[in-house]
């Protein structure tokens, strides 16, 4: 459900390692890294991705994205080369309302 005004809302996107992910190698050593990084950088520049990173022990990751609804979030993410080449598998996308935010106060920013 989008906001009544159709404004973007915050979503969490959770991915797990896909069948082609080599868990013995760092994220930057995975196939299609350069293409994946360029794709993600583009979404960051557009303001779609606000925060993200890998789950080191399991090869997946979380992204915090801004979208009007889950459909838009999934559609924007599905073009990531790592999804297309089974390095990552998108498990779920869920709306996330923040009630507590001490990030800026504790991050040293």
Secondary structure, 3 states (H helix, E strand, C coil): CCCCCCCCEEEEEEEEECCCCCCCCCHHHCCCHHHHHHHHHHHHHCCCEEEEEEECCCCEEEEEEEECCHHHHHHHHCCCHHHHCCCEEEEEEEECCCCCCCHHHHHCC
